[in-house]
Amino acid sequence: MATLKLIERFWDITGKVFFWLSVLTLGGMTVLIFIQVIFRYVFNQPLAWSEELARFLFIWMTFVAGVVAARRGQHIGVELIVNMLPGAGKKAIGIFAHLVSTAFFGIISFYCISLWDKLSSQLSPALSLPMSCVYLGIILGSVFMGLYYLYSAIVLCLPGAEGGNRK
């Protein structure tokens, strides 16, 4: 159980890091869009780079905040039938759902990593940033969400664990 507490501590720290990353990306995106609106409508000189950077930050925010949502059990789910099941049924469905999520995020990670060479040589139009920088957020978010769902499935297999989402 000491190992489980150590792993839980790791996920607590990881959750805080990803929370603040999502706050920073959302804040940066908001500032960039505000600047874009000012330059477009006040100065009549739109900035191409701010729109592109805001789009890239939105992609990062989506996957970074996805880790936070996974940790809090806030990803969307249909629980009507699951809630009608007895404890063992909830537990089995919970384990199955976490393993399917692990596989899904593993597939996303695998394909993003397999495209890494092509993405490193492809540059974004306005910022000339390698597209691998954008996809790095997808990889980080997918890897951590996949690992968290695998961890959650393992924890649900332990005696005394309850089914459904962990919060």
Secondary structure as GFF3:
##gff-version 3
##sequence-region A 1 167
A	DSSP	alpha_helix	2	41	.	.	.	ID=ss1
A	DSSP	alpha_helix	48	72	.	.	.	ID=ss2
A	DSSP	alpha_helix	80	84	.	.	.	ID=ss3
A	DSSP	alpha_helix	87	114	.	.	.	ID=ss4
A	DSSP	alpha_helix	116	121	.	.	.	ID=ss5
A	DSSP	alpha_helix	131	157	.	.	.	ID=ss6
###
